[in-house]
Amino acid sequence: MADGTVKQMNPFTGTQVWTVPGRGNRPIDHPPGAVAAVDPGEPEAHCAFCVSRLRETTPEKSRLVRDGDAWTVVDEVAPDDLDRTVPEFRLFGNLFEMVSLDYWKAVHGYRIPARAAAHQSAYLAGEAGVEHVRALVRARIAAAQGDPAGVDSMSTDELAARSQSFFGGCHDVVVARRHLTDGATSTDRHASSGSLTPEEHERFISFTVRAMRGLYGDNPHARYVSVFQNWLRPAGASFAHLHKQLVAIDEIPVKTGRELAALAGEPGRYNTLGVDHAAAEGLVLAANAHAVAVVGVGHRYPSLVVYSRSAASEPWQHSPDELRGVSDLLHACHAATGPLVPTNEEWHTRPPGVDAAMPWRIVLKWRISNPAGFEGATGVYVNTIDPWALRDRVAPRLAELRAAGRIADMALGTECDDVRGSLRYR
């Protein structure tokens, strides 16, 4: 507009966004709060996700262990094996489910998989497993403001009835090993996605993709598995400890349904309205053979978007190289964002059973403002940083990180080949 206001509309969701000049000059880093000294040689015990507090989370469905250059997945971890290896990443059920196992049972007659039932039975066969599960049942009852006094007298069968969701629920968490960066001497040195190495980040992504496929395989009633990552409290994170969440739901999201309807008349819209438009507006940040990173348009918060160039719509159908390509660009976006900016990482994928092809794409949103009455009343969101200003913040940082060897090698900005029409999902 004449005064510099930028009005945007998201071409996929129809969300209206205005960016008003001057509002983007405010600090975007989230203050870390009280900072205390830590001994880098001591085991981390800062939150319930730390590896020294493994029994404060539900029994592990899987863990990813590293031994030199070798990475090994250990499934259905036994209670006596929790301390035998150090998990770089681990998968377990959320103690406080967003969509509960009771819902799946009552609405769909769902039963936990035989594998999960066997894991539960084996876990409760020994004293260590019983006491772990008993402590978790007590914690859940107390959190619901119930009386946990009777938990100590519960039989193994009673504990089993109350703990099925720990082993076979449909809301999972993938947690990274580090709470703070290696060698940190103060509590403000949080280990974010961008602080991982490119290889570690790819393992984080592939381990999460494996868990996503597992939820679909275990629950035939799951129409969509939402994968997301909340980083720092303003973005909805309970702990400043790196983790992703996976939640199965029994409906295709309304937003996704609208995109599918639009695809019927315009199959190439992710090319034309996504990467082609970004190229025309100078908003392409980075590219490699398998993915493209651009500045998003029409998002409620400043956003970076990574599009997969694979012909496959499902993440688990990507080749290892394709998966690494997506991971490298996402990792670079996280690293350029920095560990003090609250973010939401959202995965957008094709629902199972849908014929229309859709590219896997990941949106990284900077949660640096709070919607208020204006947005609710008008449906117009005020985004404090316009797409070109966001590009100008991120692009120089990507160049610095690449020069320092902290992100994978990739083409940046004007170095990128013509990305128009480069998404091969069709």
Phi, psi and omega in degrees: 000172186299328182271358182102353175299137178250124176254128183235154169226128179293122185290346181258329184246343183079005179298133178262134183223135173243140171243118184262132181305139175095335183283347180272004182273355181286153177299144181249347179287144178268121180302136185284358181079203181297130182250130179236156178284146176228154176269113183296346180273349181273148176299143180287133178214046187273336181204176183293348179269355183288152187289346176275358182232045187297335184273006174267355174247166182292162181306141186286127172285325178203158169218151178249119186247141180246133174228094186068239178269356183266135177242131184230135175267130175247119182262154178046065185294130180282154182299326180283351181258000185301324185258006184278336176226164177254113182284129172285324175217145178221150183243127177209164180285145177290128181297329180240088189292144175284315171242111192284160173298326177301323177299310182298323179293311186291320186275324188239358183067028185291144173232142183296150182299155179302323179298317180291322178296321178293321177298317180297315181299315179294322182295322183271008180276347181234162184296321182298317179292319180299315182291325176297310181294321180299318179296323180289319177298319178299316181295321181292318179295318180295322180294332177273011179063030174268180180261110182276007186300326184281354184295324183296335181261004180292139175284170178298323179295320178294318178297321179297319181295329183269356187239011181302323182294337178296329187256330186225022176288173186243026172229105186249161179231135172248119187242136177276159183296311190281140166265314175248161176297150180303131179083005181298140179247003178215157188284358180266004183264064184291141179273103182264178176302320182290344179273349174288160170283161176305322179292316179299320181294320178297322178293323176299314180293312184293325177295322177290320177299318178300318179293323178298312179298324179297320178296317177297320181291326183281329187240101182292348180267356180284116177270339182202138173247115179274126178245128182207162179225121175259128182240119181076155189301319179299342178262007176100008181277132176286325180234145173276054180232126189301124178199156173243158177236148177231122183233121176275139175229162185259021176222151167283127182305145180304317180300316180294322177299320178294322178295320179296320178296320179293327180297330181300325180263345183214076186299333184267017190295335179287333170285304188292317183266348180259273187284327180296314180296319178299319179296319181295329183262006180069034185249015175279124183266316186199160179204152167222190186295340190238358182200162178226136176247129181226166170278131181282153180241136174077030176260152182297333179232156174307130190221143172248141185233131176250121178256132171283140176266003183293152173287342181278139178274324182275138179302323183285352175267358176288145173289163177305321180292320179294319179296319179295323179298315177296314182300317183298319180288321177296317177301317180297320179296320177295315181297320179290329178293317179096157187282351183258004178261120177296135183220154165244129172255121184241129176264132177243118186225164179284131176295150178294148178082004180263132182281326184295136179280138177221140177282144169293127178220147184235128180253128176251109185258134176271110183273074188250008177211161180245118174302144183229203185299327180300314182294318182295324183280329186253338187075008178254125182261139178264112179256122192284347181231122180283166186302321183286325176293323177294318176303316183290339174280319189275320187302312179297326180292322176299319179296319179296316181294320179295317180297327180276356180074021183269346174234166180293161177289135181199160174281140182239136172053239183290348176288338185294141171295171178297114184269356183300131180070015187274352177283125189259016185299339181280000000 
